[in-house]
């Protein structure tokens, strides 16, 4: 029996971008057979909801109501999903082509892993986001998660994994998916596989690209509260090395200034 993928789209006042996202899903070659489509809207006040209702016969579940933010909406989608795997494709993001889910499905059926992830291409620089694990190194390096995480628009998460790890932590406004992945990989040691295929074109104008100060604070909090002792030790060493480098750079500059003064005095 084919695996079912639940694709979840969240939106809020996305009248300019929601249509292309929906079209990229319903035009999939296996849509209607192995894809469940869920849209969670945060109570849009523009034309987003009327646009979504144009596709209502293609959507398995749709609701528009106020929520507590991106991850609250994503959690609602998880709770309504019936597929074996969940993929989040939010407003503005589009699937790479019309056969991408059909191409990924055999991996899900054969490998039966907790998380299967692939590549996304951002819509500005046309580069892979994030850089994938090397084919030569199939061990998920914990340090990879210090500065980035898996591109969630190209991440297929087994639905039952959310029962094991828990839903997204709403106290994180920007990196709750990052935190979820870290816990799933390094606390619960979930099974995973990387497929070197492009799944989505990613709209990088999301909240994480706008509020850099909040992003910085949440990453520091994640390191403090979630990171393993090994990672905390590495961070401490890196910070110490940075401070030492700054001290020596400052000392070097002072020595050069003194040298110039002495040479002028000859």
Backbone as CSV, one residue per row, in Angstrom:
resi,resn,N_x,N_y,N_z,CA_x,CA_y,CA_z,C_x,C_y,C_z
1,UNK,0.847,-1.204,0.000,0.000,0.000,0.000,0.875,1.243,0.000
2,UNK,0.539,2.222,-0.857,1.330,3.439,-0.951,1.276,4.223,0.345
3,UNK,2.404,4.866,0.645,2.440,5.785,1.763,1.633,7.035,1.398
4,UNK,1.040,7.644,2.407,0.298,8.885,2.208,1.096,10.045,2.781
5,UNK,1.214,11.124,2.015,1.890,12.333,2.472,0.848,13.409,2.732
6,UNK,0.841,13.930,3.938,-0.029,15.064,4.275,0.763,16.339,4.069
7,UNK,0.360,17.148,3.107,1.011,18.431,2.866,0.200,19.505,3.586
8,UNK,0.888,20.256,4.441,0.228,21.284,5.251,0.710,22.659,4.815
9,UNK,-0.234,23.519,4.472,0.076,24.911,4.128,-0.559,25.815,5.176
10,UNK,0.244,26.724,5.730,-0.320,27.722,6.640,-0.278,29.079,5.947
11,UNK,-1.214,29.927,6.308,-1.290,31.230,5.642,-1.894,32.265,6.568
12,UNK,-1.532,33.511,6.288,-2.187,34.644,6.942,-1.967,35.871,6.070
13,UNK,-3.065,36.384,5.505,-3.012,37.541,4.599,-1.959,37.333,3.505
14,UNK,-2.148,36.253,2.750,-1.184,35.863,1.713,-1.827,35.858,0.332
15,UNK,-2.674,36.842,0.051,-3.408,36.849,-1.209,-2.514,36.879,-2.437
16,UNK,-1.300,37.417,-2.288,-0.401,37.517,-3.430,0.378,36.220,-3.683
17,UNK,0.413,35.332,-2.678,1.291,34.173,-2.810,0.605,32.826,-2.644
18,UNK,-0.583,32.792,-2.089,-1.211,31.521,-1.752,-1.561,30.692,-2.983
19,UNK,-1.958,31.344,-4.062,-2.426,30.597,-5.238,-1.319,29.722,-5.831
20,UNK,-0.109,30.282,-5.951,0.971,29.495,-6.571,1.335,28.284,-5.708
21,UNK,1.204,28.439,-4.401,1.484,27.308,-3.502,0.454,26.209,-3.691
22,UNK,-0.819,26.582,-3.683,-1.889,25.596,-3.872,-1.742,24.902,-5.215
23,UNK,-1.505,25.679,-6.272,-1.379,25.092,-7.607,-0.246,24.072,-7.674
24,UNK,0.858,24.358,-6.976,1.999,23.443,-7.035,1.682,22.118,-6.354
25,UNK,0.740,22.140,-5.409,0.334,20.910,-4.709,-0.695,20.131,-5.524
26,UNK,-1.756,20.795,-5.942,-2.850,20.062,-6.612,-2.452,19.605,-8.011
27,UNK,-1.380,20.153,-8.550,-0.897,19.716,-9.870,0.103,18.573,-9.789
28,UNK,0.331,18.048,-8.582,1.215,16.890,-8.456,0.609,15.678,-9.170
29,UNK,1.474,14.893,-9.780,1.020,13.758,-10.588,0.232,12.737,-9.782
30,UNK,0.512,12.633,-8.477,-0.198,11.643,-7.653,-1.187,12.309,-6.703
31,UNK,-1.537,13.563,-6.985,-2.512,14.242,-6.131,-3.851,13.508,-6.215
32,UNK,-4.469,13.309,-5.043,-5.741,12.589,-5.021,-5.573,11.117,-4.733
33,UNK,-4.318,10.620,-4.835,-4.057,9.216,-4.528,-3.197,9.066,-3.283
34,UNK,-2.087,9.755,-3.256,-1.138,9.590,-2.147,-0.835,10.903,-1.433
35,UNK,-1.654,11.908,-1.682,-1.448,13.219,-1.058,-2.733,13.667,-0.379
36,UNK,-2.607,14.044,0.875,-3.676,14.704,1.608,-3.273,16.169,1.733
37,UNK,-4.213,17.079,1.459,-3.868,18.507,1.493,-4.656,19.223,2.574
38,UNK,-3.913,19.918,3.444,-4.473,20.623,4.590,-4.029,22.084,4.540
39,UNK,-4.954,23.011,4.700,-4.608,24.437,4.762,-5.125,25.008,6.077
40,UNK,-4.226,25.619,6.820,-4.567,26.262,8.093,-4.332,27.764,7.924
41,UNK,-5.399,28.534,7.950,-5.306,29.985,7.797,-5.530,30.652,9.148
42,UNK,-4.769,31.718,9.401,-4.817,32.376,10.702,-5.871,33.451,10.844
43,UNK,-6.918,33.378,10.010,-7.973,34.396,10.073,-7.667,35.579,9.189
44,UNK,-7.265,35.316,7.972,-6.882,36.373,7.033,-8.016,37.370,6.813
45,UNK,-7.622,38.632,6.638,-8.602,39.687,6.404,-8.547,40.235,4.985
46,UNK,-7.621,39.692,4.174,-7.545,40.121,2.778,-8.283,39.093,1.915
47,UNK,-7.825,38.844,0.700,-8.528,37.931,-0.206,-8.007,36.495,-0.133
48,UNK,-7.188,36.206,0.854,-6.620,34.866,0.952,-7.689,33.797,1.043
49,UNK,-8.649,33.972,1.939,-9.684,32.949,2.148,-10.542,32.748,0.900
50,UNK,-11.037,33.815,0.235,-11.784,33.592,-1.010,-10.975,32.831,-2.062
51,UNK,-9.669,33.111,-2.145,-8.829,32.385,-3.108,-8.758,30.911,-2.734
52,UNK,-8.567,30.629,-1.456,-8.508,29.230,-1.009,-9.816,28.519,-1.315
53,UNK,-10.933,29.198,-1.107,-12.245,28.566,-1.314,-12.486,28.212,-2.783
54,UNK,-11.747,28.845,-3.690,-11.840,28.451,-5.101,-11.377,27.010,-5.307
55,UNK,-10.548,26.539,-4.389,-9.975,25.185,-4.510,-10.566,24.229,-3.477
56,UNK,-11.678,24.576,-2.868,-12.167,23.841,-1.702,-12.405,22.365,-1.998
57,UNK,-12.771,22.018,-3.217,-13.015,20.613,-3.563,-11.732,19.798,-3.672
58,UNK,-10.590,20.497,-3.694,-9.298,19.816,-3.787,-8.618,19.702,-2.416
59,UNK,-9.192,20.371,-1.431,-8.554,20.454,-0.109,-9.257,19.500,0.853
60,UNK,-8.468,18.693,1.557,-9.041,17.715,2.480,-9.501,18.349,3.794
61,UNK,-8.780,19.374,4.231,-9.187,20.071,5.452,-8.748,21.524,5.354
62,UNK,-9.687,22.426,5.691,-9.382,23.856,5.676,-10.085,24.528,6.840
63,UNK,-9.364,25.410,7.499,-9.966,26.226,8.551,-9.313,27.597,8.533
64,UNK,-10.091,28.610,8.829,-9.570,29.964,8.962,-10.044,30.517,10.293
65,UNK,-9.093,30.704,11.204,-9.403,31.229,12.533,-8.132,31.800,13.137
66,UNK,-8.245,32.739,14.058,-7.037,33.303,14.687,-6.220,32.211,15.374
67,UNK,-4.911,32.379,15.326,-4.043,31.428,16.016,-2.952,32.195,16.754
68,UNK,-2.034,31.459,17.344,-0.974,32.060,18.157,0.344,32.185,17.406
69,UNK,0.301,32.038,16.090,1.517,32.184,15.305,1.773,30.990,14.408
70,UNK,2.912,31.029,13.729,3.252,30.040,12.712,3.196,28.616,13.262
71,UNK,3.867,28.390,14.391,3.984,27.015,14.888,2.678,26.512,15.496
72,UNK,1.848,27.405,15.994,0.516,26.999,16.450,-0.287,26.484,15.263
73,UNK,-0.206,27.197,14.139,-0.900,26.763,12.929,-0.342,25.435,12.420
74,UNK,0.976,25.278,12.467,1.589,24.025,12.027,1.146,22.870,12.924
75,UNK,1.068,23.124,14.220,0.590,22.084,15.141,-0.855,21.682,14.838
76,UNK,-1.674,22.673,14.488,-3.055,22.358,14.108,-3.071,21.434,12.890
77,UNK,-2.192,21.711,11.935,-2.109,20.877,10.742,-1.704,19.450,11.083
78,UNK,-0.736,19.325,11.972,-0.292,17.989,12.408,-1.454,17.218,13.029
79,UNK,-2.224,17.901,13.852,-3.321,17.236,14.567,-4.465,16.821,13.645
80,UNK,-4.547,17.433,12.463,-5.587,17.072,11.503,-5.084,16.107,10.424
81,UNK,-3.789,15.838,10.407,-3.206,15.001,9.360,-3.511,13.525,9.581
82,UNK,-3.684,12.800,8.466,-3.926,11.361,8.504,-2.868,10.593,7.707
83,UNK,-1.925,11.299,7.119,-0.915,10.634,6.308,0.143,9.948,7.144
84,UNK,0.985,9.186,6.451,2.122,8.547,7.129,3.210,9.574,7.421
85,UNK,3.346,10.551,6.511,4.368,11.590,6.644,3.734,12.957,6.463
86,UNK,4.352,13.960,7.076,3.884,15.344,6.978,4.965,16.188,6.302
87,UNK,4.543,17.031,5.364,5.431,17.990,4.701,4.796,19.362,4.825
88,UNK,5.567,20.351,5.309,5.059,21.714,5.435,5.492,22.541,4.234
89,UNK,4.502,23.039,3.511,4.757,23.904,2.353,3.913,25.151,2.555
90,UNK,4.531,26.194,3.072,3.762,27.366,3.476,3.580,28.356,2.332
91,UNK,2.740,29.333,2.555,2.400,30.296,1.513,3.649,30.933,0.913
92,UNK,3.742,30.889,-0.393,4.898,31.430,-1.103,5.875,30.355,-1.535
93,UNK,5.894,29.231,-0.815,6.745,28.102,-1.207,6.023,27.290,-2.276
94,UNK,6.787,26.689,-3.180,6.176,25.831,-4.192,7.002,24.567,-4.367
95,UNK,6.328,23.478,-4.715,7.029,22.239,-5.018,7.797,22.398,-6.322
96,UNK,8.941,21.754,-6.398,9.916,21.999,-7.477,9.347,21.690,-8.857
97,UNK,8.604,20.598,-8.979,7.941,20.278,-10.237,6.734,19.394,-9.934
98,UNK,6.015,18.994,-10.967,4.757,18.271,-10.757,4.933,16.800,-10.409
99,UNK,6.160,16.310,-10.419,6.376,14.893,-10.120,7.279,14.676,-8.916
100,UNK,7.540,15.736,-8.162,8.513,15.619,-7.078,8.020,14.686,-5.967
101,UNK,6.752,14.732,-5.608,6.251,13.839,-4.557,6.241,12.399,-5.059
102,UNK,5.893,12.210,-6.313,5.947,10.873,-6.905,7.366,10.312,-6.876
103,UNK,8.342,11.185,-7.042,9.745,10.755,-7.030,10.226,10.416,-5.625
104,UNK,9.707,11.123,-4.617,10.116,10.892,-3.229,9.403,9.684,-2.618
105,UNK,8.195,9.424,-3.049,7.371,8.392,-2.421,8.055,7.019,-2.327
106,UNK,8.738,6.545,-3.371,9.400,5.232,-3.251,10.426,5.173,-2.126
107,UNK,11.105,6.284,-1.861,12.051,6.315,-0.734,11.315,6.120,0.583
108,UNK,10.172,6.786,0.720,9.395,6.666,1.955,8.896,5.235,2.141
109,UNK,8.486,4.614,1.049,7.958,3.259,1.132,9.044,2.238,1.416
110,UNK,10.218,2.426,0.802,11.296,1.436,0.922,12.074,1.594,2.217
111,UNK,12.403,2.836,2.565,13.289,3.080,3.707,12.547,3.071,5.038
112,UNK,11.324,3.589,5.039,10.491,3.603,6.250,11.210,4.270,7.428
113,UNK,11.785,5.451,7.178,12.530,6.167,8.212,11.625,7.185,8.896
114,UNK,12.099,7.710,10.042,11.327,8.724,10.766,11.340,10.067,10.043
115,UNK,12.498,10.448,9.523,12.629,11.711,8.795,13.391,11.466,7.501
116,UNK,12.804,11.873,6.412,13.497,11.877,5.129,13.562,13.314,4.668
117,UNK,14.752,13.787,4.355,14.854,15.181,3.943,15.674,15.311,2.668
118,UNK,15.435,16.402,1.982,16.058,16.645,0.687,16.464,18.112,0.610
119,UNK,16.540,18.658,-0.584,16.999,20.035,-0.776,15.853,20.981,-1.109
120,UNK,16.029,22.225,-0.702,15.178,23.302,-1.164,16.064,24.349,-1.812
121,UNK,15.530,25.083,-2.752,16.267,26.185,-3.386,15.598,27.480,-2.986
122,UNK,16.385,28.427,-2.445,15.738,29.681,-2.044,15.446,30.539,-3.262
123,UNK,14.483,31.433,-3.105,13.947,32.170,-4.244,14.716,33.445,-4.570
124,UNK,15.808,33.708,-3.861,16.575,34.922,-4.118,17.929,34.591,-4.738
125,UNK,18.680,33.724,-4.071,20.039,33.433,-4.503,20.145,32.183,-5.364
126,UNK,19.016,31.463,-5.523,18.987,30.256,-6.338,20.034,29.244,-5.883
127,UNK,20.212,29.134,-4.581,21.177,28.199,-4.017,20.465,27.212,-3.114
128,UNK,21.101,26.061,-2.909,20.523,25.052,-2.044,20.408,25.577,-0.622
129,UNK,19.305,25.249,0.025,19.065,25.718,1.397,18.453,24.603,2.204
130,UNK,19.054,24.113,3.255,20.438,24.427,3.590,21.386,23.523,2.835
131,UNK,22.707,23.710,2.995,23.639,22.801,2.375,23.409,21.407,2.938
132,UNK,23.261,20.401,2.079,22.940,19.064,2.558,24.134,18.383,3.200
133,UNK,23.832,17.339,3.961,24.911,16.518,4.480,25.678,15.924,3.315
134,UNK,26.977,15.767,3.466,27.788,15.172,2.420,27.397,13.724,2.203
135,UNK,27.429,13.294,0.941,27.151,11.890,0.637,28.189,10.983,1.291
136,UNK,29.384,11.516,1.497,30.455,10.717,2.075,30.317,10.596,3.588
137,UNK,29.470,11.431,4.168,29.307,11.409,5.618,27.825,11.279,5.952
138,UNK,27.359,10.068,6.092,25.945,9.820,6.325,25.581,9.878,7.808
139,UNK,26.527,10.257,8.658,26.225,10.413,10.074,25.831,11.860,10.309
140,UNK,24.630,12.098,10.831,24.153,13.466,11.038,25.022,14.158,12.076
141,UNK,25.854,15.110,11.684,26.740,15.766,12.649,25.959,16.732,13.536
142,UNK,26.125,16.576,14.834,25.404,17.424,15.772,25.764,18.891,15.573
143,UNK,26.997,19.145,15.177,27.431,20.521,14.988,26.716,21.198,13.817
144,UNK,26.167,20.397,12.916,25.424,20.959,11.793,24.275,21.831,12.288
145,UNK,23.707,21.462,13.426,22.533,22.149,13.947,22.871,23.370,14.785
146,UNK,24.147,23.714,14.885,24.511,24.918,15.629,24.012,26.173,14.927
147,UNK,24.104,26.189,13.613,23.788,27.410,12.881,22.635,27.271,11.898
148,UNK,22.226,26.066,11.629,21.151,25.897,10.652,20.416,24.606,10.944
149,UNK,19.382,24.350,10.191,18.623,23.120,10.357,18.195,22.636,8.989
150,UNK,17.426,21.584,8.995,16.910,21.042,7.750,15.888,22.011,7.162
151,UNK,15.868,22.110,5.850,14.862,22.915,5.155,13.510,22.223,5.327
152,UNK,12.614,22.800,6.140,11.386,22.060,6.470,10.460,21.900,5.271
153,UNK,10.649,22.718,4.221,9.843,22.554,3.004,10.286,21.333,2.193
154,UNK,11.392,20.709,2.627,11.882,19.502,1.957,12.078,18.385,2.971
155,UNK,11.330,18.444,4.064,11.473,17.479,5.155,10.165,16.704,5.356
156,UNK,10.241,15.404,5.182,9.092,14.531,5.356,9.213,13.865,6.728
157,UNK,8.322,14.205,7.635,8.391,13.740,9.023,7.289,12.718,9.264
158,UNK,7.683,11.569,9.783,6.680,10.556,10.105,5.696,11.143,11.129
159,UNK,4.407,11.007,10.855,3.390,11.618,11.710,3.513,11.152,13.155
160,UNK,3.804,9.871,13.350,3.876,9.343,14.709,5.086,9.867,15.481
161,UNK,6.064,10.454,14.782,7.223,11.008,15.479,6.816,12.174,16.373
162,UNK,5.761,12.881,15.984,5.287,14.002,16.800,4.704,13.508,18.125
163,UNK,4.220,12.273,18.162,3.743,11.708,19.426,4.925,11.377,20.334
164,UNK,6.038,11.008,19.727,7.237,10.663,20.499,7.956,11.911,21.007
165,UNK,8.197,12.849,20.104,8.984,14.043,20.419,8.108,15.152,20.991
166,UNK,6.875,15.222,20.538,5.981,16.306,20.916,5.776,17.259,19.754
167,UNK,4.787,18.105,19.865,4.524,19.113,18.842,5.556,20.225,18.940
168,UNK,5.475,21.190,18.029,6.403,22.312,18.037,6.201,23.158,19.287
169,UNK,7.293,23.572,19.885,7.289,24.359,21.121,6.904,25.805,20.794
170,UNK,5.736,26.222,21.245,5.223,27.547,20.884,5.982,28.682,21.564
171,UNK,6.829,28.376,22.529,7.607,29.433,23.168,8.734,29.915,22.259
172,UNK,9.019,29.148,21.212,9.947,29.599,20.170,9.123,30.173,19.024
173,UNK,9.418,31.390,18.622,8.644,32.048,17.577,9.224,31.821,16.185
174,UNK,10.524,31.480,16.108,11.208,31.400,14.823,11.824,30.034,14.546
175,UNK,12.381,29.390,15.560,13.161,28.173,15.299,12.583,26.932,15.980
176,UNK,11.274,26.871,16.176,10.689,25.695,16.824,10.914,24.430,16.004
177,UNK,10.925,24.541,14.676,11.203,23.370,13.837,12.656,22.929,13.991
178,UNK,13.546,23.906,14.131,14.960,23.643,14.385,15.122,22.869,15.690
179,UNK,14.450,23.325,16.725,14.524,22.681,18.037,13.944,21.268,17.973
180,UNK,12.806,21.116,17.290,12.192,19.792,17.143,13.168,18.821,16.490
181,UNK,13.802,19.248,15.409,14.739,18.375,14.706,15.915,17.985,15.592
182,UNK,16.429,18.956,16.312,17.575,18.673,17.185,17.205,17.598,18.210
183,UNK,16.050,17.758,18.847,15.614,16.791,19.854,15.361,15.425,19.216
184,UNK,14.723,15.435,18.039,14.421,14.168,17.363,15.698,13.418,17.000
185,UNK,16.696,14.148,16.500,17.940,13.522,16.057,18.808,13.072,17.229
186,UNK,18.979,13.943,18.210,20.041,13.719,19.181,19.569,13.304,20.574
187,UNK,18.263,13.422,20.831,17.724,12.884,22.081,17.027,11.553,21.840
188,UNK,16.214,11.511,20.766,15.460,10.300,20.471,16.123,9.432,19.399
189,UNK,17.192,9.947,18.774,17.969,9.191,17.782,17.064,8.594,16.701
190,UNK,16.235,9.448,16.151,15.310,9.006,15.119,16.071,8.508,13.886
191,UNK,15.437,7.616,13.141,16.040,7.153,11.891,15.821,8.218,10.820
192,UNK,16.769,8.328,9.893,16.678,9.389,8.901,17.414,8.992,7.634
193,UNK,17.125,9.731,6.574,17.818,9.515,5.303,17.781,10.812,4.514
194,UNK,18.899,11.118,3.865,18.981,12.305,3.009,18.921,11.886,1.552
195,UNK,18.017,12.511,0.801,17.883,12.271,-0.630,18.378,13.508,-1.368
196,UNK,19.328,13.335,-2.222,19.905,14.474,-2.943,19.029,14.865,-4.133
197,UNK,17.842,15.311,-3.816,16.874,15.784,-4.802,16.340,17.131,-4.342
198,UNK,15.898,17.928,-5.282,15.276,19.213,-4.954,13.772,19.007,-4.829
199,UNK,13.232,19.380,-3.691,11.805,19.199,-3.431,11.029,20.504,-3.585
200,UNK,11.605,21.624,-3.128,10.822,22.859,-3.079,11.634,24.083,-3.444
201,UNK,10.928,25.067,-3.973,11.463,26.417,-4.136,10.965,27.207,-2.937
202,UNK,11.880,27.702,-2.142,11.556,28.253,-0.826,11.541,29.774,-0.848
203,UNK,10.459,30.340,-0.370,10.365,31.784,-0.223,11.075,32.172,1.068
204,UNK,12.246,32.812,0.978,13.040,33.101,2.175,12.614,34.385,2.877
205,UNK,11.558,35.030,2.388,11.097,36.246,3.057,10.166,35.919,4.217
206,UNK,10.536,34.934,5.000,9.744,34.564,6.165,10.182,35.347,7.381
207,UNK,9.560,35.030,8.521,9.845,35.778,9.746,11.294,35.626,10.175
208,UNK,11.893,34.434,9.940,13.264,34.199,10.397,14.267,35.045,9.634
209,UNK,13.891,35.517,8.419,14.796,36.359,7.651,14.623,37.835,8.001
210,UNK,13.568,38.175,8.760,13.283,39.565,9.090,13.727,39.932,10.497
211,UNK,13.425,39.093,11.455,13.706,39.406,12.851,15.001,38.721,13.282
212,UNK,16.116,39.278,12.866,17.410,38.646,13.131,17.764,38.669,14.610
213,UNK,17.309,39.677,15.351,17.618,39.756,16.768,16.889,38.648,17.533
214,UNK,15.636,38.415,17.198,14.888,37.331,17.829,15.515,35.989,17.475
215,UNK,15.948,35.844,16.227,16.605,34.613,15.794,17.864,34.356,16.610
216,UNK,18.655,35.397,16.819,19.893,35.263,17.590,19.595,34.839,19.026
217,UNK,18.586,35.456,19.635,18.231,35.124,21.023,17.704,33.705,21.145
218,UNK,16.909,33.280,20.175,16.341,31.937,20.253,17.415,30.870,20.043
219,UNK,18.381,31.154,19.199,19.482,30.204,19.021,20.303,30.072,20.303
220,UNK,20.558,31.200,20.950,21.298,31.153,22.219,20.510,30.359,23.255
221,UNK,19.200,30.559,23.273,18.366,29.822,24.220,18.376,28.329,23.907
222,UNK,18.337,28.000,22.632,18.371,26.590,22.240,19.667,25.933,22.686
223,UNK,20.794,26.610,22.454,22.081,26.057,22.878,22.094,25.835,24.391
224,UNK,21.505,26.795,25.113,21.529,26.749,26.580,20.616,25.655,27.130
225,UNK,19.426,25.492,26.532,18.415,24.617,27.109,18.342,23.226,26.473
226,UNK,18.728,23.113,25.211,18.504,21.867,24.484,19.793,21.155,24.115
227,UNK,20.850,21.919,23.848,22.094,21.326,23.347,22.683,20.329,24.334
228,UNK,23.343,19.329,23.803,23.987,18.311,24.621,25.240,18.885,25.273
229,UNK,25.757,18.242,26.324,27.006,18.705,26.955,28.156,18.811,25.962
230,UNK,28.199,17.904,24.985,29.264,17.945,23.982,29.215,19.239,23.176
231,UNK,28.013,19.609,22.748,27.867,20.830,21.959,28.153,22.062,22.816
232,UNK,27.696,22.044,24.057,27.971,23.177,24.953,29.469,23.353,25.151
233,UNK,30.203,22.247,25.246,31.657,22.323,25.382,32.286,22.929,24.136
234,UNK,31.817,22.505,22.976,32.339,23.052,21.717,32.074,24.545,21.618
235,UNK,30.857,24.960,21.994,30.524,26.383,21.963,31.442,27.162,22.897
236,UNK,31.674,26.626,24.092,32.553,27.289,25.053,33.964,27.439,24.493
237,UNK,34.472,26.390,23.856,35.817,26.439,23.265,35.869,27.466,22.140
238,UNK,34.830,27.480,21.311,34.794,28.427,20.199,34.770,29.864,20.708
239,UNK,33.975,30.119,21.746,33.893,31.480,22.296,35.223,31.887,22.919
240,UNK,35.862,30.955,23.618,37.167,31.251,24.224,38.195,31.548,23.142
241,UNK,38.178,30.721,22.082,39.121,30.933,20.986,38.901,32.294,20.333
242,UNK,37.630,32.682,20.208,37.327,33.984,19.618,37.851,35.116,20.492
243,UNK,37.654,35.002,21.805,38.137,36.047,22.716,39.658,36.128,22.692
244,UNK,40.322,34.967,22.662,41.792,34.952,22.595,42.273,35.604,21.311
245,UNK,41.603,35.293,20.215,41.978,35.900,18.939,41.820,37.413,18.978
246,UNK,40.722,37.867,19.599,40.506,39.304,19.699,41.599,39.971,20.539
247,UNK,41.997,39.313,21.618,43.052,39.870,22.474,44.358,39.985,21.710
248,UNK,44.720,38.921,20.992,45.972,38.942,20.241,45.923,39.931,19.076
249,UNK,44.767,40.057,18.442,44.633,41.036,17.366,44.814,42.453,17.908
250,UNK,44.216,42.713,19.070,44.342,44.024,19.696,45.795,44.295,20.092
251,UNK,46.447,43.270,20.649,47.854,43.418,21.045,48.734,43.656,19.835
252,UNK,48.448,42.933,18.749,49.228,43.086,17.514,49.101,44.503,16.967
253,UNK,47.890,45.038,16.987,47.675,46.403,16.487,48.425,47.431,17.340
254,UNK,48.428,47.214,18.668,49.145,48.132,19.556,50.648,48.080,19.295
255,UNK,51.182,46.902,19.099,52.622,46.750,18.819,52.984,47.456,17.514
256,UNK,52.143,47.322,16.501,52.407,47.991,15.227,52.397,49.506,15.380
257,UNK,51.445,50.011,16.198,51.391,51.456,16.405,52.650,51.942,17.125
258,UNK,53.067,51.200,18.147,54.293,51.569,18.873,55.496,51.520,17.931
259,UNK,55.550,50.524,17.095,56.659,50.378,16.154,56.730,51.572,15.208
260,UNK,55.564,52.001,14.700,55.544,53.149,13.791,56.017,54.419,14.495
261,UNK,55.587,54.590,15.758,56.012,55.767,16.530,57.522,55.757,16.732
262,UNK,58.047,54.606,17.085,59.491,54.491,17.318,60.282,54.745,16.039
263,UNK,59.788,54.235,14.921,60.508,54.429,13.655,60.487,55.888,13.219
264,UNK,59.374,56.599,13.502,59.323,58.011,13.144,60.253,58.841,14.022
265,UNK,60.533,58.330,15.217,61.386,59.084,16.142,62.867,58.965,15.848
266,UNK,63.249,58.099,14.906,64.675,57.961,14.596,65.231,59.208,13.903
